[in-house]
Amino acid sequence: MNAPQNSKKNARPSLDGISKQKSLEAEMEWAKVELLLETLDTRKSDSLDFHEIPVWSIRDLVRHAFETGYHEGLHTGYRQGRSDAAREAAGEEAPTSPRNPELPAP
């Protein structure tokens, strides 16, 4: 008996998926430049895959990743919708109760 075909295999990528992939590629390129690395690919050689990286570079990389994720969350309205995220970004109090009545209140 043949296994069922995976319908996602033939599906076209969504615009959101393409956008995320492009963002990830841009961040990987930024990390390569920031860490002064030739590539982020595994090359199966200790001398090529292990590097001495100063703590300030790691700190800068983590800060950049956090800020990028935070701003992306604000952009997409990750927290309770765009209006709440905008209020928080402006320093205003945003509602804390969930808008979905099926979710428990904090």
C-alpha positions, 0 to 999 in steps of 0.5 A: 500500500502506498503512503499518502502524498504530503499535500504540503510538498507541492504547495507554493510557499506563502508570501509570509514564508518567503519574507521570513526566509529573506529576513533570515538570510539577511540576518545570517549575512549580518552575523557572518560580517559581524563575527568575521566569518567566511561562512556559517555552513558546517565544513566538518573540520575543526579548524574551519568550524570552531572560532575564537569569538570575543564576548562583545561580538556575542553580546552584540549578536544577541542584542541585534537578534533580540532587537530584530525580533522585538521590532518584527513583533511590533511590526506584525502585531504579535502582542494582542494586535497591532494597536496594542503593540503600537500603544506599548511602543509609545509607552502607553498602557495596553490592555492585558486581558486576552481578546479571545474569550476562550483564553484565560485572563492573566 
